[in-house]
């Protein structure tokens, strides 16, 4: 039977996920859903160790070790029915390059694009000749429905599933607005083995989400997009403790997991859930874990709970030390006193604290970064990571930057095309000024030097003599990771140097 006919007859589809970056929970969940619907799934994976996705951003080496030709060769040999691409802004151009070549050599293969970048800029994505369909938003339900019944298969134009756009007969069929899965306990556990087979070192840190969504609407975050959180949806959906623990019991049975990594946006939101979770985790898992929290979502009780449960490392996003900038530009509504209290609660319990700061926010100046340095020197987190602001298409901060003349229409077009910079190499579409680079490097010194010395460097502005070079910042982060025993740094090193299988 010709491939196009076989596609339209509800037979088993052979789906190859094509992904560049680190481990992706989104890919793992969609693969599990497709498999549960009776389809075959596999993964072609480029870990991009020099591409700025983990630790280093070295374009020359990234090009040298690009696995694109080997992935294309595999697709040519295996000829899957579907090539599925999950895209964030950083891998969107890479994904398009693969898809263009796939359609040139094997036009019968369907190329489906999804992920946060596609959700943010669907019109731009569907206009690409190599893209046959889009999966917008959380596609746990819609993706397998698309595989089961490709819209328009009998010549008619029935609407696709919610959140699905499909090209058919020269037209674009658009399904209803995407819907979010409400009961997360009904979802299959993610297909972790797809990534573990390619890079076994990944299994040492078990990545999991006990909840989806975020109650906050930060202007720089894709989770504030209407397609990510359709009107009327719950901003946060929580799995039951039983379901979360069941996944972890299965994951840890083999004894290879060394740390559990909770990727919930704010792990400490619901205290009753956290109480029950802590009791069950201590009974059945008893591994150190990592989580994210928020200055508005931590108190003594929740800090005690995560300490008792085995939390060893917490990241808390401060993002700006200027309260007015944080409120009006980033839409983060908490005080510096709340930041102080949250970090103090964690440090009192000897939980390692990593603080995130975003540099290059609209309105940022070297003076504001100097004030931030004073604030962080007061807080003294064990780890201080300064990232350059990445503008994502469709986000509120991109609109703010346009209003302020920082970005223009051509910049937005480039963002939608995936041409943005990366947070490790300037973040935006233009290189930061040398004074801004020096301030970012100075942040990396704060956890390494005594507070009085940092205070003196701020007072006499001697930090302005630092080189404005990325390499120095990277060296300082390396030293700080050793000093703070950052588990993610050593995990990334292990991943970097570990043996990986062909894509």
C-alpha positions in Angstrom: 0.0 0.0 0.0 1.4 3.4 -0.9 2.6 5.4 2.2 0.1 8.2 1.8 -2.8 5.7 1.8 -1.4 3.8 4.8 -1.2 7.1 6.6 -4.9 7.7 6.3 -6.2 4.3 7.4 -5.7 4.3 11.1 -2.7 1.9 10.9 0.2 2.0 13.3 2.3 5.1 12.7 6.0 5.0 12.9 7.0 8.2 14.7 10.5 9.5 15.0 11.0 12.4 17.4 13.9 14.6 16.2 15.4 16.7 19.0 18.4 18.8 19.7 19.1 20.0 23.3 19.0 18.4 26.7 16.5 15.8 28.0 12.9 16.9 27.2 10.0 16.0 29.3 7.7 17.2 26.6 9.0 14.7 24.1 8.9 12.0 26.7 5.2 12.6 27.5 4.2 12.8 23.8 6.1 9.7 23.0 4.3 7.9 25.9 0.9 9.1 24.7 1.6 8.0 21.1 2.8 4.6 22.3 -0.3 4.2 24.5 -2.4 4.9 21.3 -0.6 2.0 19.6 2.0 3.8 17.5 5.7 3.1 17.3 8.0 5.7 18.7 11.8 6.4 18.7 14.1 9.3 19.1 16.9 10.9 17.0 18.9 13.0 19.4 21.6 15.6 19.2 22.8 16.6 22.7 24.5 19.7 21.3 27.1 19.8 24.1 28.8 22.8 22.5 25.6 24.6 21.5 25.0 26.6 24.6 22.1 24.4 25.8 24.0 23.1 28.8 27.2 24.7 29.7 29.2 26.0 26.7 28.2 28.1 23.7 31.1 27.6 21.2 29.7 27.9 17.7 32.7 26.6 15.9 32.7 23.4 17.9 28.9 23.2 17.8 29.2 23.1 14.0 32.1 20.6 14.1 30.1 18.1 16.2 26.7 18.8 14.7 24.9 15.4 14.3 22.5 16.7 11.6 24.0 14.6 8.7 23.8 11.4 10.8 20.2 12.2 11.8 19.3 12.8 8.2 20.9 9.5 7.1 18.9 7.7 9.8 15.7 9.2 8.6 16.6 8.3 5.0 17.2 4.6 6.0 14.2 4.1 8.4 11.7 6.3 6.6 9.3 7.0 9.5 5.7 8.0 8.8 6.2 11.0 11.0 9.1 13.2 12.0 8.1 15.1 15.1 10.0 18.2 16.2 9.6 19.8 19.7 10.9 23.3 19.4 12.1 26.0 21.7 13.6 29.1 20.2 17.1 27.8 20.5 16.6 24.7 18.4 13.9 26.0 16.0 16.3 26.8 13.1 18.0 23.5 13.5 14.7 21.7 13.4 13.7 23.6 10.2 17.0 22.7 8.6 16.3 19.0 9.2 12.7 19.2 8.1 13.5 21.0 4.9 16.0 18.3 3.9 13.5 15.5 4.9 10.8 17.0 2.7 13.3 17.4 -0.2 14.4 13.7 -0.1 11.2 12.1 1.2 8.2 14.3 0.8 5.8 11.6 1.9 7.1 11.8 5.5 4.9 14.1 7.6 6.8 16.8 9.6 4.9 17.9 12.7 6.2 20.8 14.7 5.2 21.6 18.3 6.8 23.1 21.5 6.9 26.5 23.0 8.3 28.4 20.0 5.7 27.0 17.7 3.0 27.8 20.3 4.2 31.4 20.4 4.5 32.0 16.7 2.2 29.5 14.9 1.5 31.6 11.8 5.2 31.9 11.1 5.8 28.2 11.6 2.9 26.9 9.5 4.1 29.1 6.6 7.3 27.0 6.3 7.0 24.7 3.3 8.5 21.8 5.2 5.9 21.9 8.0 2.8 19.7 7.5 1.1 20.3 10.9 1.4 22.1 14.2 0.6 20.9 17.7 0.0 24.0 19.8 0.1 24.1 23.5 0.1 20.9 25.6 -0.5 18.2 23.0 -0.9 15.2 25.2 -4.4 14.4 23.8 -4.2 16.1 20.4 -1.0 14.6 19.2 -2.1 11.0 19.3 -5.5 12.0 17.9 -3.7 13.5 14.9 -1.7 10.3 14.4 -4.9 8.3 14.6 -6.9 10.4 12.0 -5.2 12.9 9.8 -7.8 15.6 9.0 -8.9 15.7 5.4 -8.0 12.1 4.7 -11.2 11.5 2.7 -11.2 14.7 0.9 -13.5 16.4 3.4 -12.3 19.3 5.6 -13.4 18.1 9.1 -11.8 20.2 11.8 -8.6 18.9 13.4 -8.3 18.2 17.1 -8.0 21.1 19.5 -4.7 22.8 19.1 -3.8 21.1 15.8 -3.2 23.0 12.5 -2.9 20.9 9.4 -2.1 21.7 5.7 -4.6 20.0 3.3 -5.4 20.7 -0.3 -3.6 24.0 -0.3 -5.5 25.2 2.8 -4.7 25.3 6.5 -7.2 23.5 8.7 -7.2 24.9 12.2 -8.6 23.0 15.1 -10.3 24.7 18.1 -8.2 26.5 20.7 -5.9 24.1 22.6 -7.1 22.5 25.7 -5.0 21.6 28.8 -5.2 18.1 30.3 -6.9 18.7 33.7 -6.3 15.4 35.4 -2.6 14.8 35.2 -2.9 11.4 36.9 -4.5 10.0 33.7 -1.4 10.7 31.7 1.1 7.8 31.1 4.5 8.2 32.7 7.0 9.8 30.4 9.0 7.5 28.0 12.3 8.2 29.7 14.1 5.3 28.0 14.2 7.2 24.7 16.8 9.6 26.1 18.4 7.2 28.5 19.3 4.8 25.6 21.0 7.7 23.8 22.8 9.1 26.9 22.7 6.7 29.9 24.3 9.4 32.1 21.0 11.3 32.1 19.4 8.7 34.4 21.5 9.8 37.4 19.3 12.9 37.7 15.6 11.9 37.4 13.7 14.8 36.0 10.0 14.9 36.9 7.1 17.4 37.2 4.6 16.9 40.0 2.6 19.9 38.6 2.1 21.8 35.4 1.6 25.5 35.1 2.6 28.6 37.2 0.4 31.0 39.2 2.5 34.0 38.2 2.6 35.9 34.9 6.1 37.1 34.4 6.4 39.1 31.2 9.5 37.3 29.9 8.0 33.8 30.3 6.2 31.8 27.6 3.8 30.4 30.2 2.0 33.7 30.2 1.0 33.2 26.5 -2.8 32.7 26.0 -2.1 29.5 23.9 -0.1 28.1 26.8 -2.8 29.0 29.3 -6.2 29.2 27.4 -8.9 31.4 29.0 -10.7 29.6 31.8 -7.9 27.1 32.4 -6.5 26.4 35.8 -3.0 28.1 36.0 -1.6 25.2 38.1 -2.6 21.5 37.8 -1.2 19.2 40.4 -0.7 15.4 40.2 -1.7 13.4 43.3 1.0 12.4 45.7 0.3 8.8 44.9 0.8 9.2 41.2 4.0 11.2 41.7 5.4 8.7 44.1 4.4 5.8 41.8 6.5 7.3 39.0 9.5 7.8 41.3 9.2 4.2 42.6 9.4 2.9 39.1 12.3 5.2 38.2 14.4 4.4 41.3 13.9 0.6 41.3 17.0 0.0 39.2 19.3 1.9 41.7 20.8 4.2 39.1 19.1 7.5 40.1 21.3 9.7 42.4 19.1 12.8 42.6 15.5 13.7 41.9 15.0 16.9 40.0 11.6 18.5 40.3 10.9 20.8 37.3 7.7 22.3 38.7 7.8 26.1 38.3 7.1 26.6 42.0 7.4 23.4 44.0 6.3 24.8 47.4 2.9 26.2 46.4 0.5 23.9 48.1 1.3 23.1 51.7 -1.2 20.3 52.3 0.2 18.5 49.2 3.7 19.1 50.4 3.0 17.6 53.8 1.6 14.4 52.3 4.3 14.2 49.7 7.1 14.6 52.3 5.7 11.7 54.4 5.5 9.4 51.4 8.8 10.5 49.9 10.6 9.6 53.1 8.9 6.2 53.3 9.5 5.1 49.7 12.2 7.2 47.9 14.6 8.9 50.3 16.9 10.4 47.7 18.2 14.0 47.7 16.1 16.3 45.5 16.2 19.7 43.9 13.3 22.1 43.4 12.4 25.7 42.4 10.6 28.1 44.6 9.5 31.7 44.6 9.9 34.5 47.2 6.1 34.6 47.6 5.7 30.9 48.1 8.0 30.0 50.9 7.5 30.2 54.7 9.0 28.5 57.7 6.6 25.5 57.4 7.3 24.8 53.8 11.1 25.3 54.3 10.9 22.8 57.1 9.1 20.3 55.0 11.5 20.4 52.0 14.4 20.1 54.4 12.9 17.1 56.2 12.0 15.5 52.9 15.6 15.6 51.5 15.8 18.8 49.5 19.5 19.7 49.1 19.5 22.4 46.5 17.0 25.1 45.6 16.9 27.7 42.8 15.0 30.9 43.5 14.5 33.4 40.8 15.0 37.0 42.0 15.7 38.3 38.4 16.1 42.0 39.4 17.1 43.7 42.6 15.2 46.8 41.7 11.7 46.5 43.1 10.1 49.0 40.7 11.8 47.4 37.6 10.8 44.0 38.8 7.1 45.0 39.2 6.6 47.2 36.2 8.8 45.4 33.6 8.9 41.8 34.8 5.5 41.7 36.6 7.1 40.0 39.6 5.3 41.5 42.7 7.3 40.8 45.8 9.5 42.9 48.0 13.2 42.7 48.6 12.4 41.9 52.2 10.5 38.8 51.0 13.6 37.8 49.0 15.8 38.2 52.1 13.4 36.2 54.2 13.1 33.3 51.7 16.9 33.0 51.2 17.4 33.2 55.0 14.9 30.4 55.6 16.8 28.1 53.2 20.3 29.0 54.4 19.2 28.5 58.1 18.3 24.9 57.1 21.6 24.4 55.3 19.9 24.0 51.9 22.2 25.2 49.1 20.7 28.3 47.5 21.2 29.2 43.9 19.8 32.6 42.8 18.9 33.6 39.2 19.3 37.1 37.9 18.3 38.4 34.5 20.6 41.1 33.0 19.7 43.3 30.1 16.1 43.9 31.2 14.6 47.0 29.5 15.8 49.9 31.7 18.9 48.1 32.9 22.0 50.2 33.4 25.5 49.5 34.8 24.3 51.5 37.9 21.3 49.2 38.4 23.5 46.1 38.1 25.9 47.7 40.7 23.0 48.1 43.1 22.0 44.5 42.4 25.6 43.4 43.2 25.2 45.1 46.6 21.9 43.3 47.2 23.3 39.9 46.3 26.4 40.5 48.4 24.1 41.1 51.3 22.2 37.8 50.6 25.3 35.7 49.9 23.7 32.8 48.1 26.0 29.8 47.5 25.4 30.2 43.7 24.6 33.3 41.8 23.8 32.8 38.1 23.3 35.8 35.9 21.6 35.2 32.5 21.1 37.6 29.7 17.5 38.3 28.9 16.2 36.2 26.0 13.3 37.8 24.1 10.7 35.2 23.1 8.0 35.9 20.5 4.6 36.7 21.8 5.8 37.6 25.3 4.8 40.8 27.0 8.4 41.9 27.5 8.9 41.8 23.8 6.1 44.2 23.4 7.6 46.4 26.2 10.9 46.4 24.4 9.2 47.4 21.1 7.4 50.3 22.9 10.8 51.5 24.3 12.5 51.3 20.9 14.8 48.4 22.0 13.3 46.1 19.4 11.7 46.8 16.1 9.4 44.9 13.7 12.4 43.3 12.0 13.8 42.1 15.3 10.4 40.5 16.1 10.5 38.8 12.7 13.9 37.4 13.5 12.7 36.2 16.9 9.8 34.4 15.3 12.3 32.8 12.9 14.4 31.5 15.8 17.3 33.9 15.2 17.5 35.1 18.8 20.7 35.1 20.8 21.2 32.7 23.8 21.3 33.6 27.4 24.9 32.4 27.7 26.1 34.6 24.9 24.3 37.9 25.2 20.7 36.8 25.2 19.2 39.3 22.8 19.7 40.2 19.2 22.5 42.6 20.0 25.7 42.2 22.0 25.6 43.8 25.5 27.8 46.9 26.1 31.2 46.2 27.8 30.1 47.8 31.0 27.1 45.4 31.2 29.3 42.4 30.5 31.7 43.5 33.3 28.8 43.7 35.8 27.7 40.2 34.8 31.1 38.9 35.4 31.3 40.7 38.8 28.1 38.8 39.8 30.0 35.5 39.4 32.7 36.8 41.8 30.2 37.6 44.6 29.9 34.0 46.0 33.7 33.5 45.8 35.1 36.5 47.6 34.5 37.7 51.2 31.6 40.1 51.5 33.8 43.0 52.7 36.1 42.7 49.7 33.0 42.7 47.4 31.7 45.8 49.2 35.0 47.5 48.7 35.1 46.7 45.0 31.6 48.2 44.7 32.5 51.3 46.7 35.6 52.1 44.7 34.2 50.7 41.4 37.3 48.6 40.9 35.1 45.8 39.4 34.9 48.0 36.3 38.5 47.0 35.5 37.4 43.4 34.9 37.7 42.2 31.3 34.5 42.3 29.4 34.8 38.7 28.2 32.5 35.7 28.4 35.5 33.4 29.0 36.2 35.0 32.4 32.6 34.7 33.5 32.6 31.0 32.5 35.8 30.4 34.5 34.3 32.0 37.6 31.2 30.0 37.3 33.3 26.8 37.0 35.2 27.7 40.2 32.0 28.6 42.0 30.4 25.3 41.0 33.3 23.4 42.5 33.1 25.5 45.7 29.3 25.1 46.1 29.4 21.5 45.0 26.7 22.3 42.5 25.2 18.9 41.6 24.0 20.1 38.2 27.5 21.2 37.2 28.9 17.8 37.9 25.9 16.1 36.3 26.5 18.2 33.2 30.2 17.4 33.2 29.3 13.7 33.4 26.9 14.0 30.6 29.4 16.0 28.5 32.2 13.4 28.8 30.0 10.3 28.9 29.6 7.9 26.1 26.6 8.6 23.9 25.0 6.4 21.3 24.4 7.2 17.6 21.5 9.6 17.0 
